Amino acid sequence: MTRALILALVALTVLSACNRGPGKQRLWGQRMVFDGQVFRSKASGDKADRAQFAVQVNDAGKSLAGAREAARHRANEYCIRQFGRSDHTLATDLDTEDALLPLVNGDLVVRGECAGW
């Protein structure tokens, strides 16, 4: 029984790396592509008020149009995970001119608030 369990775990580990191209796929599916570019992004919420959040899109200079869409996507995803809805308001209008976007060390950083329940 133990031997079969160990063999099954080893087989799962070996097979989990199959069909992963270099930098093009994640373990559970394709990476999101915005304007032909892949962006790393993260959303972090305020522990005291989950509705308040910040989104950071790394290396936004690759494509500002793509970085805008990546930020919108991450904000939607954050609000859906927290409240089950994608309704949110961003402090910065992402459709503004490129020069007015809040870039910090080459990263697009925007704050927002989920609409809540």
Secondary structure, 3 states (H helix, E strand, C coil): CHHHHHHHHHHHHHHHCCCCCCCCEECCEECCEECCEECCEEEEECCCCCCEEEEEECCHHHCHHHHHHHHHHHHHHHHHHHHCCCCEEECCCCCCCHHHCCEECCEEEEEEEECCC
